[in-house]
Amino acid sequence: QVQLRESGGGLVQAGGSLRLSCAVSGRTTSNHAMAWFRQAPDNERKFVAGIRWSEGQTYYADSVRGRFTVSRESANDTFYLQMNSLKPEDAAVYYCAACPRGIISNSFCDTWGQGTRVTVSS
């Protein structure tokens, strides 16, 4: 069973940057993808970015492409979300997720981090 532990988040001004981290422990397979989702108040949890754990292929929501970068560091089993040029609409609780079949969606990701809040002031 995979466990995830998030860190990062906080308050930043619009245009600023933050980096989120998610430490992965437990057994992963070559099929795993890891992902970031976010949930704003009164909204459903939405996909932000993902990375295939073995190959490193990355995926992004249109709303963040070009501003956010997902990456992984195999040496310490951690993946990251670097968020640049933050906008007020990026404010949300961010969750990291493990998706054992490589399908990145709310339904197919079965392990979730505890969530970390990102606040962007205008």
ABEGO torsion letter per residue (X at the ends): XBBBBBBEEEBBBBGBBBBBBBBBBEBBBAABBBBBBBBBBGBBBBBABBBBAAAGBBBBBAAABGABBBBBBAAAGBBBBBBBGBBAAABBBBBBBBBAAGBBBAAABABBBAEBBBBBBX
